[in-house]
Amino acid sequence: MKNSSSQFRSDIGPFAIVPEWLLDLEISHGAVRLYALLARYTNNDQAAWPSRATLAKRLRTSKDTVDRYVKELTCVQALVVEHRRETTKDGNFINRSNLYTLLVTPPGVAASVRPPSRVGAATG
């Protein structure tokens, strides 16, 4: 088994964990799949910032469909999205990749403890 500080790998390859409460929601299979894909990009703070184009390519769909899945996940409070912009030297604004934060506990439930990080889970 291989372990690094940025991701957890096993003998079956890289994987993502999807909370069971998310599986029980009335959302599309694509939204669940997007959640799992975003989980593959997250850091220890459950934050990720892949581009919409990257997500669309990995899901084999369009950016508009990715946007619909994102909306589903935000509506059920499984995802928080921060739209990021940057100011250029000449004062113009350019869009940056969104910052996605996955929520690992169901809405309205306070986690008694922080979920273990991938490193902590691997080492006990």
N, CA, C and O of each residue as an XYZ file, in Angstrom:
496
protein
N       0.847     -1.178      0.000
C       0.000      0.000      0.000
C       0.888      1.235      0.000
O       1.872      1.290      0.738
N       0.560      2.208     -0.804
C       1.328      3.431     -0.921
C       0.581      4.558     -0.230
O      -0.640      4.656     -0.354
N       1.289      5.408      0.495
C       0.663      6.494      1.237
C       1.460      7.770      1.010
O       2.686      7.753      1.115
N       0.802      8.858      0.707
C       1.449     10.156      0.609
C       0.595     11.172      1.331
O      -0.566     10.909      1.642
N       1.170     12.338      1.599
C       0.427     13.341      2.344
C      -0.685     13.974      1.524
O      -1.602     14.559      2.100
N      -0.639     13.877      0.201
C      -1.642     14.530     -0.623
C      -2.790     13.616     -1.048
O      -3.867     14.101     -1.396
N      -2.572     12.296     -1.023
C      -3.641     11.391     -1.430
C      -3.397     10.005     -0.873
O      -2.269      9.648     -0.533
N      -4.443      9.242     -0.784
C      -4.366      7.878     -0.276
C      -4.556      6.928     -1.431
O      -5.513      7.063     -2.193
N      -3.677      5.987     -1.573
C      -3.785      4.979     -2.613
C      -3.757      3.607     -1.958
O      -3.118      3.406     -0.925
N      -4.441      2.697     -2.558
C      -4.419      1.329     -2.069
C      -4.001      0.417     -3.207
O      -3.707      0.882     -4.309
N      -3.977     -0.870     -2.944
C      -3.601     -1.805     -3.995
C      -4.647     -1.876     -5.105
O      -4.385     -2.439     -6.168
N      -5.832     -1.307     -4.866
C      -6.853     -1.279     -5.917
C      -6.848      0.049     -6.664
O      -7.671      0.250     -7.556
N      -5.950      0.951     -6.324
C      -5.847      2.225     -7.009
C      -6.486      3.357     -6.242
O      -7.035      3.136     -5.162
N      -6.428      4.571     -6.777
C      -7.027      5.723     -6.100
C      -8.546      5.574     -6.040
O      -9.158      4.982     -6.929
N      -9.142      6.117     -4.981
C     -10.589      6.037     -4.838
C     -11.104      7.244     -4.075
O     -10.326      7.995     -3.486
N     -12.409      7.425     -4.087
C     -13.064      8.506     -3.356
C     -14.182      7.911     -2.518
O     -14.785      6.903     -2.886
N     -14.450      8.547     -1.392
C     -15.515      8.091     -0.511
C     -16.699      9.044     -0.646
O     -16.542     10.263     -0.577
N     -17.881      8.473     -0.838
C     -19.116      9.252     -0.925
C     -19.938      8.944      0.321
O     -20.213      7.777      0.599
N     -20.341      9.974      1.082
C     -21.132      9.720      2.287
C     -22.470      9.050      1.949
O     -23.106      9.372      0.946
N     -22.875      8.123      2.802
C     -24.111      7.386      2.543
C     -25.334      8.300      2.508
O     -26.258      8.058      1.732
N     -25.354      9.351      3.341
C     -26.502     10.263      3.345
C     -26.693     10.906      1.975
O     -27.819     11.215      1.586
N     -25.597     11.108      1.242
C     -25.702     11.696     -0.092
C     -26.368     10.722     -1.062
O     -27.130     11.132     -1.937
N     -26.081      9.442     -0.903
C     -26.680      8.425     -1.775
C     -28.192      8.331     -1.592
O     -28.907      7.933     -2.512
N     -28.678      8.696     -0.409
C     -30.107      8.608     -0.119
C     -30.907      9.827     -0.589
O     -32.136      9.826     -0.510
N     -30.225     10.860     -1.076
C     -30.916     12.069     -1.529
C     -31.518     11.864     -2.909
O     -31.077     11.008     -3.676
N     -32.518     12.651     -3.206
C     -33.142     12.603     -4.531
C     -32.393     13.549     -5.466
O     -32.868     14.632     -5.810
N     -31.203     13.095     -5.863
C     -30.384     13.832     -6.822
C     -29.972     12.864     -7.929
O     -30.076     11.647     -7.779
N     -29.514     13.414     -9.015
C     -29.168     12.584    -10.171
C     -27.899     11.778     -9.916
O     -27.081     12.117     -9.060
N     -27.762     10.714    -10.676
C     -26.538      9.912    -10.588
C     -25.325     10.738    -10.994
O     -24.221     10.513    -10.497
N     -25.527     11.683    -11.887
C     -24.426     12.541    -12.319
C     -23.934     13.450    -11.202
O     -22.737     13.714    -11.094
N     -24.859     13.932    -10.367
C     -24.468     14.774     -9.239
C     -23.660     13.962     -8.229
O     -22.682     14.459     -7.672
N     -24.062     12.723     -7.995
C     -23.310     11.845     -7.083
C     -21.923     11.581     -7.661
O     -20.927     11.586     -6.937
N     -21.869     11.355     -8.944
C     -20.588     11.090     -9.604
C     -19.682     12.323     -9.540
O     -18.473     12.196     -9.348
N     -20.267     13.518     -9.701
C     -19.487     14.748     -9.588
C     -18.928     14.882     -8.174
O     -17.769     15.259     -8.004
N     -19.736     14.580     -7.162
C     -19.268     14.647     -5.775
C     -18.046     13.737     -5.609
O     -17.038     14.145     -5.031
N     -18.139     12.511     -6.114
C     -17.028     11.563     -6.008
C     -15.792     12.085     -6.745
O     -14.673     11.955     -6.249
N     -15.989     12.663     -7.908
C     -14.870     13.201     -8.672
C     -14.218     14.365     -7.922
O     -12.992     14.436     -7.835
N     -15.024     15.267     -7.385
C     -14.465     16.374     -6.615
C     -13.710     15.867     -5.392
O     -12.701     16.449     -4.994
N     -14.199     14.785     -4.798
C     -13.519     14.208     -3.638
C     -12.102     13.764     -3.995
O     -11.210     13.805     -3.148
N     -11.892     13.347     -5.222
C     -10.556     12.940     -5.670
C      -9.587     14.120     -5.733
O      -8.374     13.933     -5.645
N     -10.123     15.341     -5.885
C      -9.275     16.523     -5.996
C      -9.091     17.265     -4.675
O      -8.295     18.202     -4.613
N      -9.795     16.879     -3.630
C      -9.794     17.679     -2.402
C      -8.497     17.574     -1.622
O      -7.756     16.594     -1.706
N      -8.259     18.637     -0.856
C      -7.154     18.633      0.092
C      -7.712     18.269      1.473
O      -8.862     17.841      1.571
N      -6.940     18.425      2.513
C      -7.392     18.045      3.857
C      -8.542     18.901      4.375
O      -9.204     18.514      5.338
N      -8.793     20.045      3.763
C      -9.913     20.911      4.147
C     -11.158     20.649      3.314
O     -12.105     21.436      3.345
N     -11.162     19.545      2.568
C     -12.268     19.173      1.685
C     -12.477     20.192      0.569
O     -13.582     20.298      0.036
N     -11.439     20.943      0.204
C     -11.525     21.962     -0.845
C     -10.817     21.480     -2.102
O      -9.798     20.793     -2.036
N     -11.372     21.851     -3.239
C     -10.797     21.490     -4.541
C     -11.052     22.628     -5.514
O     -11.982     23.413     -5.328
N     -10.232     22.719     -6.545
C     -10.419     23.796     -7.518
C     -10.127     23.365     -8.954
O      -9.460     24.097     -9.686
N     -10.609     22.199     -9.371
C     -10.435     21.835    -10.784
C     -11.299     22.740    -11.667
O     -12.325     23.257    -11.224
N     -10.882     22.920    -12.893
C     -11.674     23.743    -13.806
C     -12.943     22.996    -14.221
O     -13.023     21.771    -14.131
N     -13.921     23.763    -14.672
C     -15.156     23.155    -15.183
C     -14.841     22.282    -16.390
O     -15.465     21.239    -16.582
N     -13.877     22.700    -17.205
C     -13.488     21.911    -18.380
C     -12.904     20.564    -17.958
O     -13.194     19.541    -18.580
N     -12.093     20.558    -16.919
C     -11.527     19.305    -16.415
C     -12.632     18.390    -15.899
O     -12.644     17.193    -16.188
N     -13.555     18.960    -15.137
C     -14.663     18.155    -14.612
C     -15.509     17.597    -15.748
O     -15.889     16.426    -15.723
N     -15.804     18.424    -16.737
C     -16.616     17.969    -17.871
C     -15.904     16.842    -18.630
O     -16.537     15.864    -19.026
N     -14.613     16.978    -18.829
C     -13.860     15.946    -19.537
C     -13.870     14.636    -18.751
O     -14.095     13.570    -19.324
N     -13.628     14.711    -17.444
C     -13.583     13.487    -16.630
C     -14.961     12.826    -16.541
O     -15.055     11.601    -16.462
N     -16.034     13.633    -16.554
C     -17.392     13.088    -16.493
C     -17.941     12.749    -17.877
O     -19.026     12.181    -18.000
N     -17.190     13.101    -18.908
C     -17.606     12.881    -20.299
C     -18.954     13.555    -20.596
O     -19.889     12.945    -21.115
N     -18.999     14.830    -20.244
C     -20.218     15.609    -20.434
C     -19.839     17.050    -20.744
O     -18.657     17.361    -20.895
N     -20.818     17.923    -20.839
C     -20.552     19.330    -21.134
C     -20.378     20.137    -19.846
O     -20.745     19.691    -18.760
N     -19.804     21.347    -19.996
C     -19.670     22.237    -18.841
C     -21.043     22.654    -18.317
O     -21.209     22.844    -17.112
N     -22.026     22.798    -19.204
C     -23.381     23.137    -18.765
C     -23.968     22.033    -17.888
O     -24.650     22.316    -16.903
N     -23.704     20.780    -18.245
C     -24.184     19.666    -17.430
C     -23.472     19.652    -16.085
O     -24.099     19.386    -15.059
N     -22.178     19.932    -16.076
C     -21.443     20.046    -14.812
C     -22.097     21.112    -13.942
O     -22.288     20.909    -12.743
N     -22.438     22.247    -14.544
C     -23.099     23.324    -13.795
C     -24.418     22.858    -13.186
O     -24.749     23.238    -12.062
N     -25.178     22.035    -13.920
C     -26.443     21.514    -13.379
C     -26.180     20.589    -12.195
O     -26.897     20.646    -11.195
N     -25.164     19.740    -12.296
C     -24.814     18.855    -11.186
C     -24.352     19.662     -9.972
O     -24.704     19.344     -8.836
N     -23.564     20.704    -10.221
C     -23.110     21.579     -9.132
C     -24.315     22.207     -8.438
O     -24.366     22.276     -7.210
N     -25.280     22.663     -9.227
C     -26.472     23.277     -8.643
C     -27.237     22.273     -7.784
O     -27.716     22.626     -6.706
N     -27.357     21.025     -8.246
C     -28.020     19.995     -7.449
C     -27.320     19.811     -6.109
O     -27.970     19.749     -5.066
N     -26.000     19.726     -6.141
C     -25.245     19.492     -4.911
C     -25.300     20.682     -3.964
O     -25.333     20.502     -2.747
N     -25.311     21.896     -4.509
C     -25.412     23.057     -3.629
C     -26.811     23.171     -3.032
O     -26.965     23.588     -1.883
N     -27.826     22.805     -3.803
C     -29.208     22.873     -3.299
C     -29.457     21.903     -2.139
O     -30.278     22.184     -1.266
N     -28.760     20.774     -2.123
C     -28.937     19.801     -1.031
C     -27.859     19.983      0.043
O     -27.717     19.149      0.938
N     -27.115     21.063     -0.056
C     -26.084     21.435      0.908
C     -24.990     20.375      1.058
O     -24.527     20.090      2.162
N     -24.592     19.804     -0.074
C     -23.480     18.857     -0.090
C     -22.215     19.525     -0.627
O     -21.129     18.949     -0.563
N     -22.361     20.736     -1.153
C     -21.250     21.424     -1.804
C     -21.417     22.928     -1.639
O     -22.521     23.463     -1.735
N     -20.295     23.597     -1.389
C     -20.254     25.063     -1.368
C     -19.316     25.492     -2.482
O     -18.220     24.949     -2.624
N     -19.747     26.465     -3.269
C     -18.949     26.927     -4.407
C     -18.611     28.393     -4.221
O     -19.481     29.219     -3.947
N     -17.327     28.703     -4.373
C     -16.877     30.090     -4.357
C     -16.379     30.423     -5.755
O     -15.410     29.836     -6.236
N     -17.048     31.369     -6.401
C     -16.636     31.797     -7.743
C     -15.500     32.800     -7.566
O     -15.674     33.851     -6.947
N     -14.353     32.467     -8.108
C     -13.165     33.288     -7.892
C     -12.825     34.102     -9.133
O     -12.918     33.623    -10.263
N     -12.424     35.362     -8.886
C     -11.989     36.254     -9.957
C     -10.668     36.876     -9.557
O     -10.350     37.000     -8.374
N      -9.920     37.256    -10.548
C      -8.622     37.869    -10.300
C      -8.523     39.149    -11.110
O      -9.016     39.222    -12.235
N      -7.885     40.154    -10.532
C      -7.674     41.414    -11.237
C      -6.329     41.373    -11.937
O      -5.310     41.051    -11.326
N      -6.330     41.699    -13.211
C      -5.082     41.719    -13.970
C      -4.356     43.034    -13.712
O      -4.899     43.937    -13.076
N      -3.129     43.135    -14.209
C      -2.327     44.353    -14.016
C      -2.995     45.579    -14.611
O      -2.831     46.687    -14.099
N      -3.761     45.388    -15.705
C      -4.427     46.522    -16.342
C      -5.811     46.801    -15.772
O      -6.550     47.616    -16.324
N      -6.175     46.136    -14.671
C      -7.429     46.417    -13.985
C      -8.628     45.609    -14.447
O      -9.729     45.787    -13.925
N      -8.438     44.728    -15.410
C      -9.537     43.881    -15.868
C      -9.694     42.679    -14.936
O      -8.784     42.326    -14.186
N     -10.859     42.071    -15.005
C     -11.119     40.879    -14.206
C     -11.066     39.647    -15.095
O     -11.546     39.667    -16.229
N     -10.479     38.572    -14.574
C     -10.531     37.294    -15.259
C     -11.095     36.262    -14.286
O     -10.852     36.323    -13.080
N     -11.843     35.325    -14.829
C     -12.390     34.260    -13.990
C     -11.315     33.234    -13.694
O     -10.531     32.866    -14.569
N     -11.286     32.781    -12.466
C     -10.400     31.699    -12.046
C     -11.268     30.457    -11.861
O     -12.494     30.543    -11.918
N     -10.643     29.314    -11.642
C     -11.436     28.114    -11.378
C     -12.194     28.302    -10.063
O     -11.718     28.968     -9.144
N     -13.367     27.709     -9.997
C     -14.156     27.790     -8.776
C     -13.458     27.041     -7.653
O     -12.694     26.105     -7.890
N     -13.735     27.469     -6.424
C     -13.275     26.738     -5.253
C     -14.466     25.940     -4.741
O     -15.480     26.514     -4.343
N     -14.342     24.625     -4.753
C     -15.414     23.730     -4.323
C     -15.067     23.175     -2.946
O     -13.960     22.676     -2.738
N     -16.000     23.258     -2.014
C     -15.808     22.668     -0.693
C     -16.885     21.617     -0.487
O     -18.076     21.931     -0.483
N     -16.465     20.367     -0.315
C     -17.402     19.269     -0.080
C     -17.822     19.253      1.382
O     -17.001     19.427      2.282
N     -19.095     19.044      1.599
C     -19.601     18.905      2.961
C     -19.781     17.414      3.224
O     -20.430     16.715      2.446
N     -19.207     16.932      4.316
C     -19.189     15.498      4.563
C     -20.237     15.040      5.571
O     -20.435     13.839      5.757
N     -20.909     15.986      6.221
C     -21.992     15.620      7.133
C     -23.300     16.148      6.563
O     -23.306     17.167      5.873
N     -24.406     15.471      6.841
C     -25.688     15.930      6.291
C     -26.064     17.309      6.838
O     -25.653     17.675      7.940
N     -26.842     18.068      6.071
C     -27.274     19.388      6.528
C     -27.990     19.284      7.866
O     -28.790     18.375      8.088
N     -27.694     20.223      8.748
C     -28.367     20.264     10.047
C     -27.776     19.344     11.090
O     -28.260     19.306     12.221
N     -26.742     18.602     10.740
C     -26.097     17.708     11.698
C     -24.690     18.224     11.943
O     -23.888     18.355     11.018
N     -24.407     18.513     13.194
C     -23.065     18.955     13.547
C     -22.192     17.731     13.766
O     -22.572     16.805     14.483
N     -21.044     17.733     13.156
C     -20.122     16.611     13.350
C     -19.530     16.700     14.744
O     -19.064     17.762     15.158
N     -19.545     15.590     15.470
C     -19.001     15.595     16.821
C     -17.488     15.729     16.803
O     -16.902     16.321     17.709
N     -16.866     15.190     15.789
C     -15.428     15.339     15.605
C     -15.166     15.530     14.127
O     -15.983     15.161     13.283
N     -14.027     16.104     13.826
C     -13.657     16.300     12.426
C     -13.377     14.934     11.804
O     -12.712     14.103     12.421
N     -13.876     14.691     10.590
C     -13.584     13.409      9.948
C     -12.081     13.235      9.793
O     -11.368     14.224      9.627
N     -11.583     12.014      9.842
C     -10.145     11.811      9.716
C      -9.646     12.205      8.346
O     -10.350     12.051      7.349
N      -8.441     12.707      8.300
C      -7.839     13.009      7.013
C      -7.445     11.696      6.360
O      -7.450     10.643      6.997
N      -7.108     11.772      5.094
C      -6.689     10.564      4.400
C      -5.425      9.979      5.040
O      -5.273      8.760      5.129
N      -4.535     10.843      5.476
C      -3.303     10.372      6.108
C      -3.631      9.753      7.455
O      -3.130      8.679      7.788
N      -4.483     10.437      8.241
C      -4.844      9.923      9.557
C      -5.570      8.596      9.470
O      -5.359      7.713     10.301
N      -6.416      8.452      8.481
C      -7.166      7.201      8.314
C      -6.225      6.064      7.955
O      -6.448      4.919      8.347
N      -5.182      6.376      7.218
C      -4.257      5.326      6.800
C      -3.336      4.895      7.943
O      -2.915      3.740      8.013
N      -3.033      5.825      8.823
C      -2.092      5.516      9.899
C      -2.778      5.161     11.200
O      -2.127      4.685     12.129
N      -4.090      5.382     11.286
C      -4.810      5.060     12.501
C      -4.773      6.195     13.455
O      -5.335      6.102     14.547
